[in-house]
Amino acid sequence: MSTPATTPTPSRPTNLYLLAVPLLIPILILSVYPSRVLRWFQRKRYQYEVTFSLYMLTPTEKFIFNSILFLFLAMVMIATALYLPASISNVLRRGWYYLLGDTHELDSVSRMVAEKLGGASDSLLSETRGVVEGVREGVTGVLGGAE
């Protein structure tokens, strides 16, 4: 009375396979062109050791120097990632303030301009009404006198 065990069949690739592909590409490149890539890394390592005079140090001193350099560069990168966006936004905000002023000042200036333009448009509208009334009276006077 036992039920047969069925094995699940995957219908689509799992996320593990998708994560493994980017990791396997460098290995594939190294296996296809091992001498060219390895020579480049050796050249860069030699250039690094000659630039910082590491070839004169003992292995322990090299390890200590490389550890300190790695920690320093890691801290600089972390600090850059954490604080640079806030610093850039702060500089942009201050530049915006220096160029255009405070937003409250902009609101008050826009209200003042709207009031001035509103008053000008009201006076223009009243003058236009006066002209229209004058023309209407003139036209009715001419047409009324013709009849």
TADAJO-V982768 format. One record per residue. N is the residue number from 0. RES is the residue in three letters. SS is DSSP state (~ for helix, > for strand, _ for the rest). Layout:
n->N res->RES ss->SS
n->N res->RES ss->SS
This chain:
n->0 res->MET ss->_
n->1 res->SER ss->_
n->2 res->THR ss->_
n->3 res->PRO ss->_
n->4 res->ALA ss->_
n->5 res->THR ss->_
n->6 res->THR ss->_
n->7 res->PRO ss->_
n->8 res->THR ss->_
n->9 res->PRO ss->_
n->10 res->SER ss->_
n->11 res->ARG ss->_
n->12 res->PRO ss->_
n->13 res->THR ss->_
n->14 res->ASN ss->~
n->15 res->LEU ss->~
n->16 res->TYR ss->~
n->17 res->LEU ss->~
n->18 res->LEU ss->~
n->19 res->ALA ss->~
n->20 res->VAL ss->~
n->21 res->PRO ss->~
n->22 res->LEU ss->~
n->23 res->LEU ss->~
n->24 res->ILE ss->~
n->25 res->PRO ss->~
n->26 res->ILE ss->~
n->27 res->LEU ss->~
n->28 res->ILE ss->~
n->29 res->LEU ss->~
n->30 res->SER ss->~
n->31 res->VAL ss->~
n->32 res->TYR ss->_
n->33 res->PRO ss->~
n->34 res->SER ss->~
n->35 res->ARG ss->~
n->36 res->VAL ss->~
n->37 res->LEU ss->~
n->38 res->ARG ss->~
n->39 res->TRP ss->~
n->40 res->PHE ss->~
n->41 res->GLN ss->~
n->42 res->ARG ss->~
n->43 res->LYS ss->~
n->44 res->ARG ss->~
n->45 res->TYR ss->~
n->46 res->GLN ss->~
n->47 res->TYR ss->~
n->48 res->GLU ss->~
n->49 res->VAL ss->~
n->50 res->THR ss->~
n->51 res->PHE ss->_
n->52 res->SER ss->_
n->53 res->LEU ss->~
n->54 res->TYR ss->~
n->55 res->MET ss->~
n->56 res->LEU ss->_
n->57 res->THR ss->_
n->58 res->PRO ss->~
n->59 res->THR ss->~
n->60 res->GLU ss->~
n->61 res->LYS ss->~
n->62 res->PHE ss->~
n->63 res->ILE ss->~
n->64 res->PHE ss->~
n->65 res->ASN ss->~
n->66 res->SER ss->~
n->67 res->ILE ss->~
n->68 res->LEU ss->~
n->69 res->PHE ss->~
n->70 res->LEU ss->~
n->71 res->PHE ss->~
n->72 res->LEU ss->~
n->73 res->ALA ss->~
n->74 res->MET ss->~
n->75 res->VAL ss->~
n->76 res->MET ss->~
n->77 res->ILE ss->~
n->78 res->ALA ss->~
n->79 res->THR ss->~
n->80 res->ALA ss->~
n->81 res->LEU ss->~
n->82 res->TYR ss->~
n->83 res->LEU ss->~
n->84 res->PRO ss->~
n->85 res->ALA ss->~
n->86 res->SER ss->~
n->87 res->ILE ss->~
n->88 res->SER ss->~
n->89 res->ASN ss->~
n->90 res->VAL ss->~
n->91 res->LEU ss->~
n->92 res->ARG ss->~
n->93 res->ARG ss->~
n->94 res->GLY ss->~
n->95 res->TRP ss->~
n->96 res->TYR ss->~
n->97 res->TYR ss->~
n->98 res->LEU ss->~
n->99 res->LEU ss->~
n->100 res->GLY ss->_
n->101 res->ASP ss->_
n->102 res->THR ss->~
n->103 res->HIS ss->~
n->104 res->GLU ss->~
n->105 res->LEU ss->~
n->106 res->ASP ss->~
n->107 res->SER ss->~
n->108 res->VAL ss->~
n->109 res->SER ss->~
n->110 res->ARG ss->~
n->111 res->MET ss->~
n->112 res->VAL ss->~
n->113 res->ALA ss->~
n->114 res->GLU ss->~
n->115 res->LYS ss->~
n->116 res->LEU ss->~
n->117 res->GLY ss->~
n->118 res->GLY ss->~
n->119 res->ALA ss->~
n->120 res->SER ss->~
n->121 res->ASP ss->~
n->122 res->SER ss->~
n->123 res->LEU ss->~
n->124 res->LEU ss->~
n->125 res->SER ss->~
n->126 res->GLU ss->~
n->127 res->THR ss->~
n->128 res->ARG ss->~
n->129 res->GLY ss->~
n->130 res->VAL ss->~
n->131 res->VAL ss->~
n->132 res->GLU ss->~
n->133 res->GLY ss->~
n->134 res->VAL ss->~
n->135 res->ARG ss->~
n->136 res->GLU ss->~
n->137 res->GLY ss->~
n->138 res->VAL ss->~
n->139 res->THR ss->~
n->140 res->GLY ss->~
n->141 res->VAL ss->~
n->142 res->LEU ss->~
n->143 res->GLY ss->~
n->144 res->GLY ss->~
n->145 res->ALA ss->~
n->146 res->GLU ss->_
